[in-house]
Amino acid sequence: MKLALISMRPKIGDKKANLQKMQKYIEKTKADFYVFGEITLTGYRLKDELRDIAETLDGVSIKYMKKLAKENNCYIVFGMPLKDKNVEGFIHNSAVLIHPNGKTDIYNKWFLPNFGPFEEKLFFNEGEKLPIFKTKYGKIGLLICYDLYFPEICKAYSLQGADIIICISASPSTTRKYFETLLPARAIENTTFMIYSNLVGTQEDLVFWGGSQAYDPLGNQLTKAPYFKESVVTCDIDIKQVKPARANRPVIRDIRPEIYNDLYDISRQRKKRTKK
């Protein structure tokens, strides 16, 4: 599988321009799988405008990307604000996976940062599901930016058989060193390919560092985009590497499930003590 990671600078609030820009990236670089960053469709710093600009699963933007996937016989992952299909007024920070046949899968961000310059809990609702998506190239798990800090998500995906975990991101320069530490660690912990695509450019007080990158199941870097520059980088992924990696480092086999019950109990006890 040839993978293309796009570090793109979206235009704030201009979905049409961003769709056209994504199309240009796809058409100028031949690949099987294209990965864009978090909320690439609209740009990150929209605040209250997010509720008006968000779309449904059958909205015009996803239809546009479905057409692109079909025409180029490829998979596309990108981020957007997505309206909740059940509750009016709720929106999610979502990762969209579009298949060549038009099938669309959705992951809604679980962990919404609400500190420093980040205010995601003011605008988005938390995700509640950790689905695995089947593709012709293997099983895919998706996460978004701050989710990477919580190893339980990647562990949940690897226990469901994920071969590849894709993280789309809007990480500013102040957090670069954390992401570049966690990405190979998550690959090694789960013996999965770890794929990362980040935004680039300035949006209000945030400067996104780009640097999209990929790691094999033993944490070796496969490709890396330049910092602070719009770019496309590619690499080839061979899913057959997962099997020997898991024989070499059998972290999935050696998991002790009872630890998750212990973590739940410890977390509950901590919350009770905090309330007192």
N, C-alpha and C positions, 0 to 999 in steps of 0.2 A: 504494500500500500504506500503510495506517495502522499505525504502529508504536507500541506501548506499552512504556515502560521502567519497571520497578517496582523502587524502592529499598525493600527489605523487611527487617524485623528478624525473623529466624527464631527460634523457641524451641529452645533447645539440646536435642538428643536426642529431640524430640517430632515424629516424622514426621507423625502424624495431624493435629496442630494446624497444622503448616506446610502440609500439603496443603489443608486447609480454608481457610487464609488465602490461599493462592495462588488457590483457586477464587473467593473473594470478590473479589479484585482483578480477575480475569478477567471475572466477571459484572457488575461495576459500571462497567467501562470497555470500550466497544465498540472493537475493533481487529482487524486481520488477523493481527498478529504480536505476541506477548507475550514479553518477555525479563526473566528474573529473574537474580539474582546467583549467585556461586560457592557450591556446597554449600548452597543455600537449603533443600533438603529436610531437612537435619539440623542446620544450624548448623555453624560452622567449628571451634570449640575443643572437639573431642571426644577427640582423642589415641587411646589404646588402644581406646576404645569404638567407634571407626570400624570396626574389623574385625567387630564383632558387629552393628552397625547397617546395614552395607552390604548392598545387595540385588543380585540378578541382573537381567538385562535383561527377564526375564518376571516380575519381582516385583510385589507389590501396588501399589507407589507409581507405577511407570510405567504400569500398567494403569489406575490412577485418573486419571492425566494424559491418557492416550489417550482416555478417556471424555469428559473435559473438552474436548479438542481437537475431537472429533467433534461434541459437542453445540453448541459455539460456532463450528464451522466455521473454525478458526484454527490457526496454528502456535504452538508454545510451546517456548521454550528455558529450561532451568533446570539448576542444578548439583546433583550428588549423589555420594556414594561408591558406586562400582559394583564388584562382584566380577568378577574376571577369568574369562572363560568357559572358559579352558583349564587354569589352574593354581590349585589349591585353596590358599586363604590369601592370594592376591594381590588387592589392591584398587587401584582407580584413582580419581583425582580427575577426574570426568567431566562433560562438558557434554552434555546430552541435547536433541536436536531432535525434537519430535513433530509430525507432519504431520496435517492434518485427517482423512485416511483411516486414521490409525492407524500408518502407517509410522514407524519410530523409527531415528534416526541417532545415532551416538555419536562424540564426540571425547574422547580421553584426554590430559590435561595433560602436555606434554612437559617443561617446566622447573619443577622442584619446589624452592622456596626452602628453604634450610637454614641460616639465619643470623638473628641477633637473636632475635625472638620466634617465628620460623617453624621448624617441624620436619617439613615434609612428607615429606622423604626417609625419615624413620623409619617412616612409615605407608603411603605410596603407592608404587606402581611407575610408572616413567616411560612415557609414551605413545611410540609408534613410528611412527604413521601420520599423514599430513596429507591427509585426504580432503576433497573438495568435495561439497556436497550440493545437489541440484537441487530447487528449489521453483517454484511457479507465478509467483513474484515475482523469480526470478533465482537465480544460483548463490551459495551461502553457504559461508563458511569460519568455523570456530569456533576460539577460543582462550580461555585461562583465565588471568587476572590476570598473574602474573610472565612468562608467555609474551610479553606485549606488549613486554618489554625486548629481545627478540631479533627483529630485523627480518626475519630469514631466513624465519620462519614466514609472515608476511604476504606476503612476496615469493613464496613457494611457492604460496600461494593465488591471488595475482593472476596468476601465470604459468599457472595452471590455469583461468583465466577467472572468478575470483570477482568478483561485482558488489558483494557486501556481506560485510564481516568483522565478526563479533560477538564481543566480549570480555566474558565474565562474570567478576565479580571479588569478592574479599573484601579490599579495600584499606583499611588503617587510615589514620588522619589524617596520620601521619608521612610517608606516601608520596603524598599527594594531588597535590602540585605536579609529581611525576614523571609521573603518569598524565595529567594535564591538559596536559603538554608533549608526550607521546608520541602521544596519540590523534590530534590533527590532523596531526602529522608522518606517521603511518602512512597516513592517508587520502591525503595529498598524494603520498607516495612510491609509492603503488600505484594512485592514481586509483580508489579504491573508497569506498563508504559505510563509515564506521567507527562501530560501535554499541557502547556501553559501559553495562553495568548492574552496579551495586555494592551490596553489603549496607550496612545502616545499623544503628547501635546499638552497645552495649558487650557484649563477650564476654570475660570475665576481664580480661586486661591490654590488650586491643585495642579501640580505638574506631573503628568503620567510619564513613566520612564520607558515604556515599550519593553524591549528585551525579551520578547516571546521566545520560549525554549522548550526542548523535549528531552526526556530521559528514558533509557531502557530499563527493564525490570531489575537490574542490579545497580541502578543509580548513575550509569555512565551518560554523559551529555551527548546527545545526537546532533543538536543544532541550537543556535542562539542568535537572535536578532540584535542589531545594534541598539544602544540606548538613545532615547530622545530623538528618534528618527523614524518616520514612516517607512515601512519595509515589508517585504515578504521573504521568508526563509522556508526552505523545504528540507525534508529528509525522508528516507525510506524506512518503513517499519515492517518487521517480520514477526508476526504473531507466534511463530514457532519458537521464538526465543523464550516465551513465557514458561513452557514446560521444563526445560533444563534449568532455568533460573529457580524454579520452585523446588527442584531436586537439590540444587546447590545451597539454597537458603530456604528451608522448609517452614517459613514463618506462618503460613496459612495452616499447615498441618499441625503445628505445635501450639496453636491458640487454645487456651483453656476457657471454654465458654462461661464457666462459673464466675470469672472475674467481672463480667458485665452485670451480674446480679449484685456483686459486691460494690461496684461503682455506683449503681443505682441507690443502694442502701446508704452508702457514705454521703452521696450528694443530698439525699433526703434529710439525713441527720444534720448536715451542715446548714441547710436551709432552715430547719427547725431552730437551731442554735442562734442563727442570725435574727430570726423573728423575735426571740426572747430579748 
